[in-house]
């Protein structure tokens, strides 16, 4: 890097000392503040074990408290057992916050070294191998601990916790606990809790097929009252046993509701019937507390007057997903007749089909929304950062300034937005809208082969040529929210073939008729979002060539996760070439989920995907699809950062097993491939990269980039 104003042609005449200084100005010439900011993006293992040994200056900076205060090992898949032990040995006394979430490849003996970090205030051990005895030994040494995240697996016994461990837990204020077995875990010992996050992942049956019971032992039910609890959050996976166990936790809260409670959130897939204890809890909350955040199961809100009696104090998060909430109730009970809710940052109305209509009894799916209700909502909550209106038909009426996109364009602080596809369609054909532009250059496929008239074909844009800007309301909306980081455009009738927390639905509903007019030009409009990190496009039947995807790849250079599902007509994949061209430009893409029937995962696709050098996760769900094993092997050999690879296609079981064996034979120096094959009706391949060498016996639910029914509550409490 030559400094400005210097003549680079005379560099050869410079003395050696001057040349050395010029080279040093590349990095070490920066101030310590700039260098510390640069070093903060380097993985902790590399920082301590490699960068620190390069020179004296970096040796001092790498041990700065601002860098050793927090150590993040989450998703640091190069952090081997020896590296983690060495890091703890060298800077263990300086570490106050340690995140080892998902470090499944580390053995229990390595996790035990955390006990050497005696100054720890916050530690996340979710997904790590941890027994009751090992947890007791670790926590006994961490007297300053105030925040803890762990898993409670089968075999956990709270009776094995020592007195020193229980003393540490009594001082913990924040607890995140993932339950894989019916248990209270360490909750009874945490008497000073202010924030309790519970994730219920209990299966109804054991691996041997035995039915589990959600009834806990009598001795475990001695849970104290939580006078200091401020945040209660519970997320349930499907299954009756999860609901049975969470009721036991709620029963404790119903006896005496904490006076300082300000956030109460329960996320439940499907229905969750109320009990006597939950009714008492809600009645007590309505009388005694003023909430800032609220999320309840839909069955608890439908047909009840709870919202009318609930008190809110500067609310920042509301979720009414799947509730039968009409627009009138939304304005009167939530917004309180249009009062100023400038504190509200997140609003989830996913699946609320009547929330933008005054009367929920007479409204039909094809009816237009009441723009007055939406205008009142936008005016009252003008500081919204996260908004979810997906899984519902929201059709705009004719008239200037009445379209949903035009009203949402006033929310300039939006960071994440989820909309149904039909909501961005024009209310009626516009005379001033530019006609669809033909392909810039059509290259015949094959020597002398003519292109058939009327058959859409994709050809990439010419270098330096910008796509025309269509004068659509959706384009104008995205132009007014330039700092959007997450966008979900999902068909109102879409249901995933392999959802995360919902039962699979074989017979999906047809897309909305208005969604037919949303096509490549609207997808190209997404390219305006320079700060976009997460994108989901699902059930867009109007896609003809997928040319808009190329615009996104070229302009959205911050894109990290991409989820595409059911684009174009269901019987044919029309965007393969465009997707390949897009992937060549996605240098920061980490997560890719592709759900498309009849998709051909051939050499062209994997060759393009190989250029995504940062890719870590791949999920391919394709009914009647195909894959080329040789292309998969070549892809995995090039992309060394891939951690999860799920492929569910129509290939034979023999092909899947042969591919698995080939991957096993090509193991990397410090990594092995524990493989599993799911019991799904269609043949499938599922591979994950581990280092502890144990084989998986149950194929996990396919990882997903985004779920249309999950809402945007994850922005508050990410997993």
C-alpha positions as CSV (number, residue, x, y, z in Angstrom):
1,X,0.0,0.0,0.0
2,X,1.7,3.1,-1.2
3,X,0.9,6.3,0.6
4,X,-0.9,9.0,-1.4
5,X,1.2,11.5,-3.1
6,X,4.3,9.2,-3.5
7,X,5.8,8.2,-6.8
8,X,5.9,4.5,-6.8
9,X,8.3,4.4,-9.7
10,X,11.2,5.6,-7.4
11,X,10.6,3.0,-4.7
12,X,13.6,1.1,-5.8
13,X,15.9,4.0,-5.0
14,X,14.7,4.3,-1.4
15,X,17.2,3.2,1.3
16,X,16.5,-0.1,3.1
17,X,15.4,1.6,6.3
18,X,12.8,3.7,4.5
19,X,11.6,0.7,2.6
20,X,11.2,-1.2,5.9
21,X,9.2,1.7,7.4
22,X,7.0,1.8,4.3
23,X,6.2,-1.9,4.6
24,X,5.6,-1.5,8.4
25,X,3.0,1.2,7.7
26,X,0.7,-1.4,6.3
27,X,-0.4,-2.7,9.7
28,X,1.8,-1.8,12.6
29,X,1.8,1.9,11.6
30,X,-1.9,2.1,12.7
31,X,-2.8,3.3,16.1
32,X,-3.4,0.9,19.0
33,X,-7.1,1.6,18.9
34,X,-7.4,0.6,15.2
35,X,-5.3,-2.5,15.7
36,X,-7.4,-3.6,18.7
37,X,-10.5,-3.2,16.5
38,X,-9.0,-5.3,13.8
39,X,-7.8,-8.0,16.3
40,X,-11.3,-8.2,17.8
41,X,-12.4,-10.0,14.6
42,X,-9.7,-12.7,14.9
43,X,-10.8,-16.0,16.5
44,X,-9.5,-16.2,20.1
45,X,-7.5,-19.3,19.4
46,X,-5.6,-17.7,16.6
47,X,-5.2,-14.5,18.5
48,X,-3.5,-16.2,21.5
49,X,-1.7,-19.0,19.9
50,X,-0.6,-17.5,16.6
51,X,-0.9,-13.7,16.1
52,X,0.6,-13.0,19.6
53,X,3.9,-14.7,18.5
54,X,4.5,-12.5,15.4
55,X,6.1,-9.5,17.0
56,X,6.4,-7.7,20.3
57,X,3.8,-5.1,19.6
58,X,1.1,-7.6,18.7
59,X,2.2,-9.7,21.7
60,X,1.2,-6.9,24.0
61,X,-2.0,-6.0,22.1
62,X,-3.3,-9.5,21.8
63,X,-3.3,-9.7,25.6
64,X,-5.2,-6.5,26.0
65,X,-8.1,-6.9,28.4
66,X,-10.6,-5.8,25.8
67,X,-9.7,-8.9,23.8
68,X,-9.2,-11.4,26.6
69,X,-12.3,-10.3,28.5
70,X,-14.5,-12.2,26.2
71,X,-13.6,-15.5,24.4
72,X,-15.9,-16.8,21.7
73,X,-15.4,-20.4,20.7
74,X,-18.9,-20.8,19.2
75,X,-18.7,-22.0,15.6
76,X,-14.9,-21.9,15.8
77,X,-14.6,-25.4,14.3
78,X,-10.8,-25.1,14.0
79,X,-10.6,-25.0,17.8
80,X,-9.2,-28.4,18.6
81,X,-8.9,-29.9,22.1
82,X,-5.3,-28.9,22.4
83,X,-5.9,-25.4,21.3
84,X,-8.8,-24.8,23.8
85,X,-6.7,-26.2,26.6
86,X,-3.7,-24.0,25.7
87,X,-5.9,-20.9,25.5
88,X,-7.4,-21.5,28.9
89,X,-3.9,-22.1,30.3
90,X,-2.5,-18.8,29.0
91,X,-5.4,-16.4,29.5
92,X,-7.8,-18.3,31.7
93,X,-7.5,-15.8,34.6
94,X,-8.4,-12.9,32.3
95,X,-11.5,-14.5,30.8
96,X,-14.8,-13.1,32.2
97,X,-17.2,-14.2,29.4
98,X,-16.8,-17.6,27.6
99,X,-19.1,-18.8,24.9
100,X,-18.7,-22.5,24.0
101,X,-22.2,-23.1,22.7
102,X,-22.4,-25.9,20.2
103,X,-18.8,-27.1,20.7
104,X,-19.9,-30.7,20.3
105,X,-16.5,-31.9,19.2
106,X,-14.9,-31.1,22.5
107,X,-14.7,-34.0,25.1
108,X,-15.9,-33.6,28.6
109,X,-12.4,-33.6,29.9
110,X,-11.6,-30.5,27.9
111,X,-14.8,-28.8,29.0
112,X,-13.7,-29.4,32.5
113,X,-10.8,-27.0,32.0
114,X,-13.3,-24.1,32.2
115,X,-12.9,-24.4,36.0
116,X,-9.5,-22.8,35.6
117,X,-11.2,-19.5,34.5
118,X,-12.0,-18.5,38.1
119,X,-13.0,-15.0,37.1
120,X,-15.8,-16.1,34.8
121,X,-19.0,-14.1,35.1
122,X,-20.8,-15.5,32.1
123,X,-20.4,-18.9,30.5
124,X,-22.4,-20.7,27.7
125,X,-22.0,-24.4,27.6
126,X,-25.1,-25.3,25.5
127,X,-24.4,-28.3,23.3
128,X,-21.4,-29.4,25.3
129,X,-20.9,-32.8,26.9
130,X,-21.6,-32.2,30.5
131,X,-22.5,-34.7,33.3
132,X,-23.9,-33.8,36.7
133,X,-20.6,-34.6,38.4
134,X,-18.5,-32.6,35.9
135,X,-20.9,-29.6,36.1
136,X,-20.7,-29.7,39.9
137,X,-16.9,-29.7,39.8
138,X,-16.8,-26.8,37.4
139,X,-19.3,-24.5,39.1
140,X,-17.7,-25.1,42.5
141,X,-14.7,-23.1,41.3
142,X,-16.6,-20.3,39.6
143,X,-17.7,-18.2,42.5
144,X,-18.2,-15.0,40.5
145,X,-20.6,-16.6,37.9
146,X,-23.8,-14.7,37.2
147,X,-24.9,-16.1,33.9
148,X,-25.1,-19.7,32.9
149,X,-26.3,-21.7,29.8
150,X,-26.4,-25.5,29.9
151,X,-28.2,-28.6,28.6
152,X,-30.0,-31.1,30.8
153,X,-29.6,-34.5,29.2
154,X,-31.0,-37.9,30.3
155,X,-29.1,-39.1,33.4
156,X,-28.9,-35.7,35.0
157,X,-29.1,-35.9,38.8
158,X,-29.3,-32.7,40.8
159,X,-28.5,-34.8,43.9
160,X,-24.9,-35.0,42.7
161,X,-24.4,-31.2,42.9
162,X,-22.1,-30.3,45.7
163,X,-22.7,-27.6,48.3
164,X,-20.2,-25.3,46.7
165,X,-21.9,-25.8,43.3
166,X,-25.3,-24.9,44.8
167,X,-23.8,-21.8,46.4
168,X,-22.6,-20.7,43.0
169,X,-26.0,-21.4,41.4
170,X,-27.7,-19.4,44.2
171,X,-25.9,-16.3,42.9
172,X,-26.7,-16.9,39.2
173,X,-29.0,-14.2,37.8
174,X,-29.4,-15.4,34.2
175,X,-30.1,-19.0,33.3
176,X,-30.6,-20.6,29.9
177,X,-31.5,-24.3,30.2
178,X,-32.3,-26.7,27.3
179,X,-34.2,-29.7,28.5
180,X,-33.8,-33.1,26.7
181,X,-35.4,-35.0,29.6
182,X,-38.2,-34.2,32.1
183,X,-36.4,-32.4,34.8
184,X,-36.1,-29.1,36.7
185,X,-32.4,-29.1,36.1
186,X,-30.6,-26.6,38.2
187,X,-33.5,-24.2,38.5
188,X,-34.3,-25.1,42.1
189,X,-30.8,-24.0,43.1
190,X,-31.0,-20.6,41.3
191,X,-32.8,-18.6,43.9
192,X,-31.7,-15.2,42.7
193,X,-32.8,-15.5,39.1
194,X,-33.8,-12.4,37.1
195,X,-33.8,-14.0,33.7
196,X,-35.0,-17.5,32.9
197,X,-34.8,-18.9,29.4
198,X,-36.2,-22.5,28.9
199,X,-35.9,-24.6,25.7
200,X,-37.9,-27.8,25.8
201,X,-36.6,-30.4,23.4
202,X,-38.0,-33.5,25.1
203,X,-39.0,-36.5,22.9
204,X,-42.2,-38.3,23.6
205,X,-40.4,-41.6,23.3
206,X,-36.9,-42.9,24.0
207,X,-34.7,-44.4,21.3
208,X,-35.9,-47.8,22.4
209,X,-39.5,-46.8,21.9
210,X,-40.5,-46.4,25.5
211,X,-43.1,-43.7,26.2
212,X,-41.7,-41.0,28.5
213,X,-43.7,-39.3,31.3
214,X,-43.7,-35.6,32.0
215,X,-44.3,-36.1,35.7
216,X,-41.3,-35.1,37.8
217,X,-40.2,-36.6,41.0
218,X,-41.8,-35.2,44.2
219,X,-38.4,-34.2,45.6
220,X,-37.7,-32.2,42.4
221,X,-40.8,-30.1,42.7
222,X,-39.4,-28.0,45.6
223,X,-38.9,-24.9,43.4
224,X,-38.7,-21.6,45.3
225,X,-40.7,-18.6,44.4
226,X,-38.9,-16.1,42.1
227,X,-39.3,-12.7,43.7
228,X,-36.6,-11.2,41.5
229,X,-37.6,-12.8,38.2
230,X,-37.9,-10.2,35.4
231,X,-37.9,-12.2,32.2
232,X,-39.5,-15.6,31.7
233,X,-39.1,-17.2,28.3
234,X,-40.1,-20.7,27.2
235,X,-39.8,-22.3,23.7
236,X,-41.4,-25.7,23.1
237,X,-40.6,-28.2,20.4
238,X,-43.6,-30.3,19.2
239,X,-44.8,-33.0,21.6
240,X,-47.3,-33.4,24.4
241,X,-44.6,-34.1,27.0
242,X,-43.0,-30.6,26.5
243,X,-46.3,-29.0,27.3
244,X,-46.8,-31.2,30.3
245,X,-43.4,-30.2,31.8
246,X,-43.7,-26.5,31.1
247,X,-47.0,-26.5,33.0
248,X,-45.1,-27.6,36.1
249,X,-42.8,-24.6,35.8
250,X,-45.8,-22.3,35.3
251,X,-47.6,-23.7,38.3
252,X,-44.8,-22.4,40.5
253,X,-45.2,-18.9,39.1
254,X,-49.0,-19.0,39.5
255,X,-48.7,-19.3,43.3
256,X,-47.0,-15.9,43.5
257,X,-46.3,-13.8,40.4
258,X,-43.0,-11.8,40.7
259,X,-43.8,-8.2,41.1
260,X,-40.8,-7.2,38.9
261,X,-41.8,-9.4,35.9
262,X,-41.7,-7.3,32.8
263,X,-41.3,-9.9,30.0
264,X,-43.4,-13.1,29.7
265,X,-43.0,-15.1,26.5
266,X,-44.1,-18.6,25.6
267,X,-43.6,-20.0,22.1
268,X,-45.6,-23.1,21.4
269,X,-46.1,-24.9,18.0
270,X,-49.7,-25.8,17.4
271,X,-52.3,-25.7,20.2
272,X,-51.6,-25.5,24.0
273,X,-54.7,-25.8,26.1
274,X,-55.0,-23.6,29.2
275,X,-55.0,-25.1,32.7
276,X,-56.2,-23.8,36.0
277,X,-52.7,-22.8,37.0
278,X,-52.1,-20.9,33.8
279,X,-55.4,-19.0,34.1
280,X,-54.5,-18.0,37.7
281,X,-51.1,-16.9,36.5
282,X,-52.5,-14.7,33.7
283,X,-55.1,-13.2,36.0
284,X,-52.4,-12.4,38.6
285,X,-50.2,-10.8,35.9
286,X,-53.1,-8.7,34.7
287,X,-53.6,-7.4,38.3
288,X,-50.1,-7.0,39.6
289,X,-47.5,-6.4,36.8
290,X,-46.9,-4.1,33.9
291,X,-45.2,-5.9,31.0
292,X,-42.7,-4.7,28.4
293,X,-42.8,-7.9,26.3
294,X,-45.6,-10.4,25.7
295,X,-46.0,-13.6,23.7
296,X,-48.6,-16.2,24.5
297,X,-50.0,-19.3,22.8
298,X,-52.8,-18.5,20.4
299,X,-55.4,-20.5,22.3
300,X,-54.8,-18.3,25.4
301,X,-55.7,-15.2,23.5
302,X,-58.4,-16.3,21.1
303,X,-61.8,-15.4,22.5
304,X,-60.5,-14.0,25.8
305,X,-60.4,-10.4,27.1
306,X,-56.9,-10.8,28.5
307,X,-55.4,-8.0,26.4
308,X,-58.1,-5.7,27.6
309,X,-57.0,-6.0,31.2
310,X,-53.3,-6.4,30.7
311,X,-51.1,-3.4,31.6
312,X,-48.1,-2.4,29.6
313,X,-45.3,-0.1,30.5
314,X,-43.1,1.1,27.6
315,X,-43.5,-2.1,25.7
316,X,-40.8,-3.1,23.3
317,X,-41.9,-6.5,22.0
318,X,-45.3,-8.0,21.1
319,X,-46.1,-11.3,19.5
320,X,-49.6,-12.4,18.6
321,X,-48.6,-15.0,16.1
322,X,-51.6,-17.2,14.8
323,X,-54.1,-15.3,17.0
324,X,-57.6,-14.4,15.9
325,X,-56.9,-10.8,16.5
326,X,-59.0,-8.3,14.4
327,X,-57.8,-4.9,13.4
328,X,-60.3,-3.3,15.8
329,X,-59.0,-5.3,18.7
330,X,-55.4,-4.4,17.6
331,X,-56.1,-0.7,17.7
332,X,-58.3,-0.6,20.8
333,X,-56.6,-3.1,23.1
334,X,-53.0,-3.1,22.0
335,X,-52.4,0.3,20.5
336,X,-55.1,1.8,22.8
337,X,-56.8,3.9,20.2
338,X,-53.6,5.1,18.5
339,X,-51.5,6.1,21.5
340,X,-47.9,6.8,21.0
341,X,-45.9,3.5,21.2
342,X,-42.5,4.8,20.2
343,X,-40.9,2.3,22.6
344,X,-42.2,-0.7,20.6
345,X,-39.3,-2.2,18.7
346,X,-40.7,-5.6,17.6
347,X,-44.2,-6.7,16.5
348,X,-45.1,-10.2,15.3
349,X,-48.5,-10.6,13.6
350,X,-47.6,-13.7,11.7
351,X,-50.6,-15.7,10.8
352,X,-53.0,-13.1,12.1
353,X,-55.3,-13.1,9.0
354,X,-57.7,-10.5,10.4
355,X,-55.3,-8.1,12.0
356,X,-55.6,-5.5,9.2
357,X,-59.4,-5.8,8.9
358,X,-62.0,-4.2,11.2
359,X,-64.2,-7.2,11.5
360,X,-62.7,-10.7,11.8
361,X,-66.0,-12.5,11.2
362,X,-66.8,-11.2,7.8
363,X,-63.4,-11.0,6.2
364,X,-62.3,-13.4,3.4
365,X,-58.9,-14.1,2.1
366,X,-59.4,-12.2,-1.2
367,X,-60.7,-9.1,0.6
368,X,-58.6,-5.9,0.8
369,X,-57.1,-4.8,4.0
370,X,-58.3,-1.6,5.8
371,X,-55.5,0.9,5.1
372,X,-56.7,3.1,7.9
373,X,-55.8,0.4,10.5
374,X,-52.3,0.0,9.0
375,X,-51.8,3.7,8.9
376,X,-52.8,4.0,12.6
377,X,-50.4,1.2,13.4
378,X,-47.5,2.8,11.5
379,X,-48.1,6.2,13.0
380,X,-48.3,4.9,16.5
381,X,-45.3,2.5,16.3
382,X,-43.0,4.6,14.1
383,X,-39.8,3.3,15.8
384,X,-40.4,-0.4,14.8
385,X,-37.3,-2.3,14.0
386,X,-38.8,-5.8,13.5
387,X,-42.2,-6.5,11.8
388,X,-43.7,-9.8,10.8
389,X,-46.9,-9.9,8.7
390,X,-46.3,-13.3,7.0
391,X,-48.6,-16.3,6.7
392,X,-51.7,-14.3,5.9
393,X,-53.3,-12.6,2.8
394,X,-52.9,-8.9,3.0
395,X,-54.2,-7.4,-0.2
396,X,-54.1,-3.6,-0.8
397,X,-56.9,-1.6,-2.3
398,X,-56.6,0.8,-5.2
399,X,-55.7,4.4,-4.4
400,X,-52.6,6.5,-4.0
401,X,-50.9,6.2,-0.6
402,X,-53.1,3.2,0.4
403,X,-50.9,0.3,-0.6
404,X,-49.3,-1.7,2.2
405,X,-45.8,-1.1,0.9
406,X,-46.4,2.7,0.7
407,X,-47.5,2.8,4.3
408,X,-44.6,0.5,5.6
409,X,-42.1,2.8,3.8
410,X,-42.6,5.2,6.7
411,X,-40.9,2.8,9.1
412,X,-37.4,3.9,8.2
413,X,-35.9,2.2,11.3
414,X,-36.8,-1.3,10.1
415,X,-34.0,-3.9,10.5
416,X,-36.1,-7.0,9.8
417,X,-39.3,-7.5,7.8
418,X,-41.4,-10.5,6.9
419,X,-44.2,-10.2,4.3
420,X,-46.5,-12.4,2.4
421,X,-45.8,-12.4,-1.4
422,X,-49.3,-11.2,-2.3
423,X,-48.9,-8.1,-0.1
424,X,-46.2,-6.6,-2.4
425,X,-48.2,-7.1,-5.6
426,X,-49.6,-4.0,-7.3
427,X,-53.3,-3.5,-6.5
428,X,-54.0,-3.1,-10.2
429,X,-51.9,-2.9,-13.4
430,X,-50.3,0.5,-13.6
431,X,-49.9,2.5,-16.8
432,X,-46.7,4.1,-15.7
433,X,-44.9,0.9,-14.9
434,X,-42.1,0.0,-17.3
435,X,-42.7,-3.1,-19.4
436,X,-40.6,-6.2,-18.8
437,X,-37.2,-5.8,-20.4
438,X,-35.9,-8.5,-22.7
439,X,-32.7,-10.3,-21.8
440,X,-29.6,-8.1,-22.5
441,X,-28.1,-10.8,-24.7
442,X,-29.5,-14.1,-25.6
443,X,-26.9,-16.7,-26.3
444,X,-28.1,-19.8,-28.2
445,X,-27.6,-23.1,-26.3
446,X,-25.7,-25.2,-28.7
447,X,-24.4,-24.6,-32.2
448,X,-27.1,-23.3,-34.5
449,X,-29.9,-24.0,-32.0
450,X,-32.6,-21.3,-32.0
451,X,-34.4,-20.0,-29.0
452,X,-38.1,-20.8,-29.0
453,X,-40.4,-17.8,-28.9
454,X,-42.3,-17.5,-25.7
455,X,-40.0,-19.7,-23.7
456,X,-38.2,-17.7,-21.0
457,X,-34.5,-18.2,-20.8
458,X,-31.9,-16.7,-18.5
459,X,-28.7,-15.1,-19.6
460,X,-26.4,-13.1,-17.3
461,X,-26.2,-9.3,-17.4
462,X,-23.5,-7.7,-19.4
463,X,-20.5,-6.4,-17.4
464,X,-21.2,-2.9,-16.1
465,X,-24.8,-3.0,-17.1
466,X,-27.3,-2.1,-14.4
467,X,-30.8,-3.6,-14.4
468,X,-33.6,-1.1,-15.0
469,X,-35.4,0.1,-11.9
470,X,-39.1,-0.8,-12.1
471,X,-41.5,1.8,-10.7
472,X,-43.2,-0.6,-8.2
473,X,-44.4,0.0,-4.7
474,X,-42.1,-2.8,-3.4
475,X,-39.1,-1.2,-5.0
476,X,-40.0,2.1,-3.3
477,X,-40.5,0.3,0.1
478,X,-37.0,-1.2,0.0
479,X,-35.5,2.1,-1.1
480,X,-36.9,3.8,2.0
481,X,-35.6,1.1,4.4
482,X,-31.9,0.9,3.3
483,X,-30.6,-0.5,6.6
484,X,-32.8,-3.7,6.4
485,X,-30.7,-6.7,7.5
486,X,-33.3,-9.5,7.3
487,X,-36.0,-9.9,4.7
488,X,-38.6,-12.7,4.4
489,X,-40.9,-12.8,1.4
490,X,-43.0,-15.9,1.8
491,X,-46.2,-17.1,0.1
492,X,-49.2,-16.9,2.3
493,X,-50.0,-20.5,1.7
494,X,-46.5,-21.9,1.9
495,X,-45.6,-24.8,4.2
496,X,-42.2,-26.4,4.3
497,X,-41.9,-30.1,3.4
498,X,-39.6,-30.5,6.4
499,X,-40.4,-27.8,9.0
500,X,-38.4,-27.3,12.2
501,X,-41.1,-27.0,14.8
502,X,-44.2,-27.9,12.9
503,X,-45.7,-31.2,11.7
504,X,-45.1,-31.8,8.0
505,X,-48.0,-31.2,5.6
506,X,-48.0,-33.3,2.4
507,X,-50.7,-31.5,0.6
508,X,-49.7,-27.8,0.4
509,X,-52.2,-25.2,-0.7
510,X,-51.9,-23.4,-4.0
511,X,-50.3,-19.9,-4.0
512,X,-52.4,-16.8,-3.9
513,X,-53.6,-15.5,-7.3
514,X,-52.0,-12.1,-6.6
515,X,-48.6,-13.7,-6.1
516,X,-48.5,-14.5,-9.8
517,X,-47.6,-10.9,-10.6
518,X,-44.6,-10.9,-8.2
519,X,-41.6,-12.0,-10.3
520,X,-38.0,-11.4,-11.2
521,X,-38.2,-7.6,-11.1
522,X,-39.4,-7.6,-7.5
523,X,-36.7,-10.0,-6.6
524,X,-34.2,-7.8,-8.3
525,X,-35.4,-4.9,-6.1
526,X,-33.9,-6.7,-3.1
527,X,-30.5,-5.8,-4.5
528,X,-30.9,-2.3,-3.1
529,X,-30.3,-3.6,0.4
530,X,-26.6,-3.2,0.8
531,X,-26.7,-4.3,4.5
532,X,-28.9,-7.4,3.9
533,X,-27.6,-10.4,5.9
534,X,-30.5,-12.9,5.9
535,X,-32.9,-13.5,3.0
536,X,-35.8,-15.9,2.6
537,X,-37.8,-16.3,-0.7
538,X,-40.5,-18.9,-0.7
539,X,-43.5,-19.7,-3.0
540,X,-43.1,-17.2,-5.7
541,X,-44.8,-18.7,-8.7
542,X,-44.1,-15.6,-10.9
543,X,-40.4,-16.4,-11.1
544,X,-39.6,-17.0,-14.8
545,X,-35.8,-17.1,-15.0
546,X,-34.5,-16.1,-11.6
547,X,-32.5,-13.2,-13.1
548,X,-33.3,-11.1,-9.9
549,X,-31.1,-13.5,-7.9
550,X,-28.0,-12.3,-9.8
551,X,-28.7,-8.7,-8.8
552,X,-28.8,-9.8,-5.2
553,X,-25.6,-11.7,-5.4
554,X,-23.8,-8.8,-7.1
555,X,-25.1,-6.0,-4.7
556,X,-25.8,-7.6,-1.4
557,X,-22.3,-8.4,-0.4
558,X,-23.1,-8.8,3.3
559,X,-25.5,-11.7,2.7
560,X,-24.8,-14.5,5.1
561,X,-27.8,-16.8,5.0
562,X,-30.1,-17.6,2.1
563,X,-33.2,-19.7,2.0
564,X,-35.0,-20.4,-1.3
565,X,-38.2,-22.6,-1.6
566,X,-40.6,-23.3,-4.4
567,X,-39.7,-20.6,-6.8
568,X,-41.5,-20.6,-10.2
569,X,-43.8,-23.4,-11.3
570,X,-43.6,-26.5,-9.2
571,X,-43.1,-28.9,-12.1
572,X,-39.9,-27.4,-13.3
573,X,-36.8,-25.7,-11.9
574,X,-36.3,-22.5,-14.0
575,X,-33.7,-20.6,-12.0
576,X,-30.7,-23.1,-11.9
577,X,-28.5,-21.0,-14.2
578,X,-29.3,-17.8,-12.4
579,X,-28.7,-19.4,-9.0
580,X,-25.3,-20.6,-10.2
581,X,-24.3,-17.1,-11.3
582,X,-25.6,-15.6,-8.0
583,X,-23.6,-18.0,-5.8
584,X,-20.3,-17.0,-7.6
585,X,-20.6,-13.6,-6.0
586,X,-21.7,-14.7,-2.4
587,X,-18.3,-14.6,-0.8
588,X,-19.7,-14.2,2.8
589,X,-22.6,-16.7,2.5
590,X,-22.5,-19.1,5.4
591,X,-25.9,-20.8,5.3
592,X,-27.8,-22.0,2.3
593,X,-31.2,-23.8,2.4
594,X,-32.8,-24.9,-0.9
595,X,-36.2,-26.5,-1.0
596,X,-37.3,-27.2,-4.5
597,X,-38.9,-30.3,-6.1
598,X,-37.1,-31.9,-9.1
599,X,-33.9,-29.9,-8.4
600,X,-30.8,-31.4,-10.0
601,X,-27.8,-31.0,-7.7
602,X,-25.3,-31.5,-10.5
603,X,-21.7,-30.5,-11.1
604,X,-22.7,-27.0,-12.3
605,X,-24.5,-26.3,-9.1
606,X,-21.8,-27.6,-6.8
607,X,-19.0,-25.9,-8.8
608,X,-20.8,-22.6,-8.3
609,X,-21.4,-23.4,-4.7
610,X,-17.7,-24.1,-4.2
611,X,-17.0,-20.4,-4.8
612,X,-18.8,-19.6,-1.5
613,X,-15.6,-19.9,0.4
614,X,-17.3,-19.0,3.8
615,X,-20.1,-21.6,3.5
616,X,-20.7,-23.6,6.7
617,X,-24.2,-25.2,6.3
618,X,-26.0,-26.6,3.3
619,X,-29.5,-28.1,3.4
620,X,-31.1,-29.4,0.2
621,X,-34.7,-30.7,0.3
622,X,-35.9,-31.9,-3.1
623,X,-38.7,-34.3,-3.7
624,X,-37.9,-36.3,-6.9
625,X,-34.6,-34.5,-7.1
626,X,-31.2,-35.9,-8.1
627,X,-27.6,-35.4,-7.0
628,X,-24.2,-36.3,-8.5
629,X,-22.0,-38.1,-5.9
630,X,-18.8,-37.1,-7.6
631,X,-19.9,-33.4,-7.6
632,X,-20.6,-33.7,-3.8
633,X,-17.2,-35.1,-3.1
634,X,-15.5,-32.4,-5.2
635,X,-17.5,-29.7,-3.4
636,X,-16.6,-31.0,0.1
637,X,-13.0,-31.2,-0.9
638,X,-13.0,-27.5,-1.9
639,X,-15.1,-26.0,0.9
640,X,-13.2,-26.8,4.0
641,X,-15.5,-24.8,6.3
642,X,-18.6,-26.8,5.7
643,X,-19.9,-28.2,8.9
644,X,-23.4,-29.4,8.2
645,X,-24.6,-31.0,4.9
646,X,-28.2,-32.2,4.7
647,X,-29.4,-33.6,1.4
648,X,-32.9,-35.1,1.1
649,X,-33.5,-36.1,-2.5
650,X,-35.0,-38.9,-4.6
651,X,-31.8,-40.8,-4.9
652,X,-31.6,-44.5,-3.9
653,X,-30.5,-45.5,-0.5
654,X,-27.6,-47.4,-2.0
655,X,-26.3,-44.2,-3.6
656,X,-26.5,-42.4,-0.3
657,X,-24.6,-45.1,1.6
658,X,-22.0,-45.2,-1.1
659,X,-21.5,-41.5,-0.9
660,X,-21.2,-41.7,2.9
661,X,-18.5,-44.3,2.7
662,X,-16.6,-42.2,0.2
663,X,-16.7,-39.3,2.6
664,X,-15.5,-41.5,5.4
665,X,-12.5,-42.7,3.4
666,X,-11.6,-39.0,2.7
667,X,-11.4,-37.9,6.3
668,X,-9.4,-34.8,7.0
669,X,-6.4,-34.9,9.4
670,X,-8.3,-33.9,12.6
671,X,-11.9,-34.4,11.5
672,X,-14.1,-37.5,10.9
673,X,-17.5,-37.8,9.4
674,X,-20.2,-39.4,11.6
675,X,-23.0,-40.2,9.2
676,X,-26.6,-41.1,9.6
677,X,-29.4,-41.9,7.3
678,X,-32.9,-40.8,8.1
679,X,-35.9,-43.0,8.1
680,X,-37.9,-40.6,5.9
681,X,-40.0,-42.1,3.1
682,X,-37.7,-40.6,0.5
683,X,-34.0,-41.5,0.3
684,X,-31.8,-39.0,2.1
685,X,-28.3,-38.2,3.0
686,X,-27.3,-36.4,6.1
687,X,-23.7,-35.7,7.1
688,X,-22.2,-33.6,9.9
689,X,-18.6,-33.0,10.8
690,X,-17.5,-33.9,14.3
691,X,-14.2,-34.6,16.0
692,X,-15.1,-36.9,18.8
693,X,-15.8,-39.8,16.5
694,X,-19.1,-41.0,17.8
695,X,-21.7,-42.0,15.2
696,X,-25.2,-40.4,15.2
697,X,-28.0,-42.9,15.7
698,X,-30.9,-40.5,15.0
699,X,-31.0,-38.2,12.0
700,X,-31.7,-34.6,13.4
701,X,-34.4,-32.4,12.0
702,X,-33.0,-30.6,9.0
703,X,-31.4,-27.3,9.8
704,X,-33.3,-24.4,8.4
705,X,-32.2,-20.8,7.6
706,X,-35.6,-19.4,8.4
707,X,-39.0,-20.6,9.2
708,X,-42.0,-18.6,8.1
709,X,-43.8,-19.6,11.3
710,X,-41.0,-18.9,13.7
711,X,-41.6,-15.2,13.6
712,X,-39.0,-12.6,14.5
713,X,-38.9,-13.3,18.3
714,X,-35.5,-14.9,17.8
715,X,-34.0,-11.4,17.5
716,X,-34.6,-11.0,21.3
717,X,-33.5,-14.5,22.5
718,X,-31.4,-16.2,19.8
719,X,-30.5,-19.8,20.2
